[in-house]
Amino acid sequence: MGTGSTEVRGNQLSGFKEVPVKTDCRSVRLRNGGAVKNIAVIGAGVSGLSAALELSRSGCRVVVFEKSRGLSGRAATRRRGALSIDHGANFFRTTDEEVAHLIHELLPSDDLVEVRGDVWTFNRDGVITEGDPKLNAEPKFSYRRGISTLGKLLQEFSGAEVHRNQRVTRLHRDEQGWKVENEAGDIRGEYDSVIVTIPAPQAAELMRACAFPESLHATFADALAISRYDPQFSFMLGFRASLPLVKRFHALVNSDGEHPVSWLSFEDDKPGHVPDGSSLLVVQMSGWWSSAHLDDQPEKLLPEVFEHTSALLPEVENMPDWWDSQRWLLAAPRNPVDVRALEEGEAIGLYFAGDGMVGRGRIPLAIKSGLACARKMCARSLGGGGVSE
């Protein structure tokens, strides 16, 4: 493997739990003399890595291509000294049985931590009210070293081969199967099937550049382009001393979508994230505010961001001792893709997964999308004679 690539093969890491799993095609055997299905997954976000795990456990050889250096997509963690900051997705819940099985039983849970405190709401006028009692009764989770640990565990346990810093710009299909081309013009393959899990706008761009019948990839591009994503500025505000406030919540979320701030939370409430005696706020701006300021430099935006923050938390009177920011261009989908149109790709071994399929940016939904896509591929292979019990 060349520079900028990372390879992990097999379940060679200690500490992983070997437990039975409940799916239709996790224990499969190949009929064709031991040949293994080769699958390419585009995107190493939570959805793509969940699909890779499912496929690997079904006996497939999986290769994942990721355009960035990291894993997990917006399930991202930024580290600053002793700090671990979840500056994209803030936490996840495991109320779904399938997600709970993956998080608590299949993957190691030694570093899993429960997030303290409830999520309350505020409206356009900054009026704060208690959140949904039923929702707040459900545990919230991250990891001691940050939420990006989830992606690392999925990769390690799947044994999938992951190529980082590899932006896929084109897919080719011929009689031998699928090939993947990166922006340098390097082509890898062949693969029996491909799963595309990158954000829908990026997937639409990829489809327009693909080398298979024009009518098909144009159809897929149009089906993907339907999904619109909001951008988001995420600001991290650090304080060397604990904030002097009587806090009754972990986070505040804007309930009407009309406030410049979409989300505000205390990273202090996650065990292991913030040293004792200091505080860290994650302030995520709304989609419409972020859209209006996409081309602005973060340092010019900081005073306004702090003004909105202190209006919600009047006790926070002084500017932070340090700050950082992240500009997410494709933070979360507002609406889903045309799923039915994309299903036409299954006949030629092309599948899609990710938050764009459901139209909401939630870690459990991304996990379920990846798992469901992999199982659909397995089921089709079983029906077509590729693999069997």
C-alpha positions as CSV (number, residue, x, y, z in Angstrom):
1,M,0.0,0.0,0.0
2,G,1.2,3.5,-0.8
3,T,1.7,6.6,1.3
4,G,-1.5,7.9,2.9
5,S,-3.1,4.5,3.2
6,T,-3.8,2.4,6.3
7,E,-4.3,-1.3,6.3
8,V,-5.8,-3.4,9.0
9,R,-6.5,-7.1,8.4
10,G,-8.3,-9.7,10.4
11,N,-9.5,-9.7,14.0
12,Q,-6.1,-9.7,15.5
13,L,-6.7,-7.1,18.3
14,S,-7.2,-8.2,21.8
15,G,-10.1,-7.2,23.9
16,F,-12.8,-7.8,21.3
17,K,-15.9,-9.7,22.3
18,E,-16.7,-12.8,20.3
19,V,-20.5,-13.1,20.6
20,P,-23.2,-14.6,18.5
21,V,-24.9,-12.1,16.2
22,K,-28.5,-12.0,15.0
23,T,-28.7,-11.3,11.3
24,D,-29.8,-13.2,8.3
25,C,-26.4,-13.5,6.7
26,R,-23.6,-13.1,9.2
27,S,-22.5,-16.7,9.1
28,V,-22.3,-17.5,5.4
29,R,-20.2,-19.9,3.3
30,L,-19.3,-19.4,-0.3
31,R,-20.4,-22.0,-2.9
32,N,-17.9,-21.2,-5.6
33,G,-14.9,-23.2,-4.4
34,G,-14.0,-20.8,-1.6
35,A,-13.9,-17.6,-3.7
36,V,-14.6,-14.5,-1.6
37,K,-16.7,-11.6,-2.7
38,N,-14.7,-8.4,-3.1
39,I,-16.6,-5.3,-2.0
40,A,-15.5,-1.6,-2.3
41,V,-17.0,0.9,0.2
42,I,-16.8,4.6,-0.6
43,G,-16.6,6.6,2.6
44,A,-15.3,5.7,6.1
45,G,-18.1,7.4,8.0
46,V,-20.1,5.5,10.6
47,S,-22.4,4.1,7.9
48,G,-19.6,2.9,5.6
49,L,-17.7,1.3,8.5
50,S,-20.9,-0.4,9.8
51,A,-21.5,-1.8,6.3
52,A,-17.8,-3.0,6.2
53,L,-18.2,-4.8,9.5
54,E,-21.4,-6.6,8.4
55,L,-19.8,-7.6,5.1
56,S,-16.6,-8.8,6.7
57,R,-18.5,-11.0,9.1
58,S,-20.4,-12.5,6.2
59,G,-17.2,-13.6,4.5
60,C,-16.5,-10.8,2.1
61,R,-13.2,-9.0,1.5
62,V,-13.9,-5.3,2.0
63,V,-11.8,-2.3,0.9
64,V,-12.8,1.1,2.2
65,F,-11.8,4.4,0.4
66,E,-11.9,7.6,2.5
67,K,-11.0,11.1,1.2
68,S,-9.8,12.4,4.6
69,R,-7.2,11.3,7.1
70,G,-9.7,10.3,9.8
71,L,-12.5,7.9,10.2
72,S,-16.1,8.3,11.4
73,G,-17.1,11.5,9.4
74,R,-18.9,13.9,11.7
75,A,-18.5,11.5,14.6
76,A,-15.3,13.4,15.0
77,T,-13.1,14.3,18.0
78,R,-10.5,17.1,18.2
79,R,-7.8,16.8,20.8
80,R,-6.0,19.6,22.5
81,G,-3.6,18.6,25.2
82,A,-5.6,16.6,27.8
83,L,-8.9,17.6,26.1
84,S,-11.1,15.4,23.9
85,I,-13.7,17.5,22.1
86,D,-16.7,16.0,20.1
87,H,-17.2,18.9,17.8
88,G,-19.5,17.3,15.2
89,A,-21.9,14.7,16.4
90,N,-22.2,15.2,20.2
91,F,-23.3,11.8,21.5
92,F,-25.5,8.8,20.5
93,R,-28.2,6.8,22.1
94,T,-28.6,3.0,22.0
95,T,-32.3,2.6,22.5
96,D,-32.5,0.7,19.2
97,E,-31.9,-3.0,19.8
98,E,-29.7,-3.5,16.8
99,V,-27.5,-0.5,17.7
100,A,-27.4,-1.5,21.3
101,H,-26.1,-5.0,20.3
102,L,-23.4,-3.5,18.2
103,I,-22.2,-0.9,20.8
104,H,-22.6,-2.8,24.0
105,E,-22.0,-6.4,23.0
106,L,-20.1,-6.8,19.7
107,L,-17.6,-3.9,20.1
108,P,-15.4,-3.3,23.1
109,S,-17.2,-1.1,25.6
110,D,-14.4,-0.5,28.1
111,D,-14.0,3.2,27.1
112,L,-17.8,3.8,26.6
113,V,-18.9,6.7,28.9
114,E,-22.4,8.0,29.7
115,V,-22.9,11.7,29.2
116,R,-24.3,13.4,32.3
117,G,-27.2,15.8,32.3
118,D,-30.3,16.4,30.2
119,V,-30.9,18.2,26.9
120,W,-33.2,21.3,27.3
121,T,-34.6,23.5,24.6
122,F,-34.7,27.2,23.8
123,N,-36.7,29.2,21.2
124,R,-35.9,32.1,18.9
125,D,-36.1,34.5,21.9
126,G,-33.7,32.5,24.0
127,V,-36.3,31.3,26.4
128,I,-35.1,28.0,27.9
129,T,-37.5,25.2,28.9
130,E,-37.0,21.7,30.1
131,G,-36.6,19.1,27.4
132,D,-38.6,15.9,26.7
133,P,-38.6,13.9,29.9
134,K,-39.0,10.6,28.0
135,L,-36.1,11.4,25.7
136,N,-33.9,12.6,28.6
137,A,-34.5,9.4,30.5
138,E,-32.6,7.5,27.7
139,P,-28.8,7.3,28.3
140,K,-26.5,9.2,26.1
141,F,-23.0,7.9,25.2
142,S,-19.6,8.9,23.9
143,Y,-16.2,7.4,24.5
144,R,-13.5,8.4,27.0
145,R,-11.2,9.4,24.2
146,G,-13.9,10.9,22.1
147,I,-16.8,9.8,19.9
148,S,-14.4,9.1,17.0
149,T,-13.4,6.0,18.9
150,L,-16.6,4.4,17.4
151,G,-15.1,4.6,13.9
152,K,-11.8,3.2,15.0
153,L,-13.5,0.2,16.7
154,L,-15.7,-0.5,13.6
155,Q,-12.6,-0.5,11.4
156,E,-10.5,-2.6,13.7
157,F,-13.2,-5.2,14.4
158,S,-14.2,-5.5,10.7
159,G,-10.7,-6.2,9.5
160,A,-11.5,-4.1,6.4
161,E,-8.6,-2.6,4.4
162,V,-8.9,1.2,4.6
163,H,-7.2,3.6,2.2
164,R,-7.2,7.1,3.6
165,N,-6.6,10.4,1.7
166,Q,-8.1,8.7,-1.3
167,R,-10.8,10.8,-3.0
168,V,-12.7,8.5,-5.4
169,T,-13.6,10.5,-8.5
170,R,-14.9,7.8,-10.8
171,L,-16.3,4.3,-10.8
172,H,-15.8,2.0,-13.8
173,R,-17.8,-1.2,-14.6
174,D,-17.1,-3.9,-17.2
175,E,-17.4,-7.6,-17.5
176,Q,-14.8,-8.2,-14.7
177,G,-16.8,-6.0,-12.3
178,W,-16.2,-2.6,-10.7
179,K,-13.0,-0.5,-10.6
180,V,-12.4,2.5,-8.4
181,E,-10.4,5.6,-9.7
182,N,-9.0,8.3,-7.4
183,E,-8.2,11.9,-8.2
184,A,-4.6,11.0,-9.2
185,G,-6.0,8.7,-11.9
186,D,-5.0,5.5,-10.1
187,I,-7.4,2.6,-10.6
188,R,-8.1,-0.2,-8.2
189,G,-10.2,-3.3,-8.7
190,E,-11.9,-5.5,-9.6
191,Y,-14.8,-5.5,-7.1
192,D,-18.0,-7.5,-7.2
193,S,-20.1,-4.7,-5.7
194,V,-19.7,-1.1,-4.5
195,I,-21.4,0.7,-1.6
196,V,-21.4,4.5,-1.8
197,T,-21.8,6.0,1.7
198,I,-20.5,9.6,1.2
199,P,-22.9,12.6,1.6
200,A,-25.5,12.7,-1.1
201,P,-24.2,15.9,-2.8
202,Q,-20.8,14.3,-3.1
203,A,-22.3,11.0,-4.3
204,A,-24.3,12.8,-7.0
205,E,-21.1,14.4,-8.3
206,L,-19.4,11.0,-8.3
207,M,-22.3,9.5,-10.2
208,R,-22.0,12.1,-12.9
209,A,-18.4,11.1,-13.5
210,C,-19.0,7.4,-13.6
211,A,-18.2,5.1,-16.6
212,F,-21.3,2.9,-17.0
213,P,-24.5,3.4,-19.1
214,E,-25.3,7.1,-19.2
215,S,-29.0,6.7,-18.4
216,L,-28.2,4.9,-15.2
217,H,-25.6,7.2,-13.6
218,A,-27.6,10.2,-14.7
219,T,-30.7,8.7,-12.9
220,F,-28.6,8.0,-9.8
221,A,-27.1,11.5,-9.8
222,D,-30.6,13.1,-10.0
223,A,-31.9,10.8,-7.2
224,L,-29.0,11.8,-4.9
225,A,-29.1,15.5,-5.8
226,I,-32.6,15.7,-4.3
227,S,-31.2,15.6,-0.8
228,R,-30.1,19.0,0.5
229,Y,-27.6,19.4,3.3
230,D,-27.1,22.3,5.8
231,P,-23.6,23.6,6.6
232,Q,-22.6,24.2,10.2
233,F,-20.0,26.3,12.0
234,S,-18.9,24.5,15.2
235,F,-17.1,26.6,17.8
236,M,-15.2,25.3,20.8
237,L,-14.9,27.7,23.7
238,G,-12.3,26.8,26.4
239,F,-12.1,28.2,29.9
240,R,-9.2,27.5,32.2
241,A,-11.5,27.8,35.2
242,S,-14.8,26.1,35.8
243,L,-17.7,28.3,34.7
244,P,-19.5,29.9,37.7
245,L,-23.0,28.8,36.9
246,V,-25.6,26.5,38.5
247,K,-26.2,24.3,35.5
248,R,-29.2,22.0,35.4
249,F,-28.6,20.6,31.9
250,H,-25.9,19.1,29.6
251,A,-27.0,20.8,26.5
252,L,-29.5,23.3,24.9
253,V,-31.0,22.7,21.5
254,N,-33.0,25.3,19.5
255,S,-36.5,24.0,19.1
256,D,-37.9,26.2,16.3
257,G,-34.8,26.6,14.1
258,E,-35.0,30.4,14.3
259,H,-32.1,31.1,16.6
260,P,-28.5,31.7,15.3
261,V,-27.4,29.0,17.7
262,S,-28.6,25.5,17.0
263,W,-26.8,23.6,19.8
264,L,-24.8,24.4,22.9
265,S,-23.3,21.7,25.2
266,F,-20.8,21.2,28.0
267,E,-18.0,18.8,27.1
268,D,-17.3,18.7,30.9
269,D,-20.2,16.3,31.2
270,K,-18.3,13.6,29.4
271,P,-16.0,11.6,31.7
272,G,-12.4,11.9,30.5
273,H,-12.9,14.8,28.1
274,V,-12.1,17.9,30.2
275,P,-9.7,18.1,33.1
276,D,-11.2,19.0,36.5
277,G,-11.3,22.7,37.2
278,S,-11.8,23.8,33.6
279,S,-14.8,24.1,31.2
280,L,-15.4,23.7,27.5
281,L,-18.5,24.7,25.6
282,V,-19.3,23.4,22.1
283,V,-21.5,25.9,20.3
284,Q,-22.9,24.8,16.9
285,M,-24.5,27.5,14.8
286,S,-27.7,27.0,12.8
287,G,-27.7,26.1,9.1
288,W,-29.1,29.4,7.9
289,W,-26.6,31.4,10.0
290,S,-23.7,29.2,8.9
291,S,-24.8,29.5,5.2
292,A,-24.7,33.3,5.6
293,H,-21.2,33.2,7.0
294,L,-19.5,30.4,5.0
295,D,-16.9,32.6,3.5
296,D,-16.1,34.6,6.7
297,Q,-13.0,34.0,8.8
298,P,-13.9,32.3,12.1
299,E,-12.0,34.9,14.2
300,K,-14.3,37.5,12.8
301,L,-17.3,35.5,13.8
302,L,-16.2,34.7,17.3
303,P,-17.5,37.9,19.0
304,E,-21.0,37.3,17.6
305,V,-20.9,33.7,18.5
306,F,-19.9,34.6,22.1
307,E,-22.6,37.2,22.3
308,H,-25.3,34.6,21.4
309,T,-23.7,32.2,23.9
310,S,-23.7,34.6,26.8
311,A,-27.3,35.6,26.0
312,L,-28.3,32.0,26.6
313,L,-25.9,31.6,29.5
314,P,-25.7,35.0,31.3
315,E,-23.2,33.7,33.8
316,V,-20.6,33.4,31.1
317,E,-19.4,37.0,31.1
318,N,-15.8,36.7,29.9
319,M,-14.5,35.7,26.5
320,P,-12.9,32.2,26.4
321,D,-9.3,31.7,27.2
322,W,-8.9,29.8,24.0
323,W,-11.1,28.8,21.1
324,D,-11.2,26.7,18.0
325,S,-13.7,26.1,15.2
326,Q,-14.7,23.7,12.4
327,R,-16.6,24.5,9.3
328,W,-18.8,21.6,8.3
329,L,-19.9,22.1,4.7
330,L,-22.2,19.1,4.7
331,A,-23.3,18.8,8.3
332,A,-26.7,17.2,8.1
333,P,-29.4,16.3,5.4
334,R,-32.6,18.2,5.4
335,N,-34.4,15.6,3.3
336,P,-33.7,12.1,2.0
337,V,-32.6,11.0,-1.5
338,D,-34.9,9.2,-3.9
339,V,-34.3,5.7,-2.5
340,R,-36.5,3.9,-5.0
341,A,-34.6,5.3,-7.9
342,L,-31.3,4.3,-6.4
343,E,-32.5,0.7,-5.9
344,E,-32.1,0.2,-9.6
345,G,-28.4,0.0,-9.0
346,E,-28.6,-3.2,-7.1
347,A,-29.0,-5.2,-10.3
348,I,-25.5,-4.2,-11.3
349,G,-23.9,-4.4,-7.8
350,L,-24.2,-0.7,-6.9
351,Y,-25.6,0.2,-3.5
352,F,-26.1,3.3,-1.4
353,A,-26.1,4.0,2.3
354,G,-25.7,6.9,4.7
355,D,-27.7,9.6,6.4
356,G,-28.9,10.9,3.1
357,M,-31.0,7.7,2.7
358,V,-33.0,8.7,5.8
359,G,-32.8,12.4,5.6
360,R,-31.5,12.9,9.2
361,G,-28.0,13.2,10.7
362,R,-28.0,10.7,13.6
363,I,-25.3,8.2,14.4
364,P,-27.8,5.3,15.1
365,L,-29.6,5.9,11.8
366,A,-26.3,5.9,10.0
367,I,-25.3,2.7,11.6
368,K,-28.6,1.1,10.7
369,S,-28.4,2.3,7.1
370,G,-25.0,0.7,6.7
371,L,-26.0,-2.6,8.3
372,A,-29.2,-2.7,6.2
373,C,-27.4,-2.1,3.0
374,A,-24.8,-4.8,3.7
375,R,-27.6,-7.3,4.5
376,K,-29.4,-6.4,1.4
377,M,-26.3,-7.1,-0.6
378,C,-25.8,-10.4,1.2
379,A,-29.4,-11.4,0.6
380,R,-29.1,-10.7,-3.1
381,S,-25.9,-12.7,-3.3
382,L,-27.6,-15.6,-1.5
383,G,-30.5,-15.5,-4.0
384,G,-28.1,-15.3,-6.9
385,G,-26.0,-18.3,-5.8
386,G,-23.0,-16.3,-4.6
387,V,-23.0,-17.3,-0.9
388,S,-24.9,-19.7,1.2
389,E,-25.5,-20.8,4.8
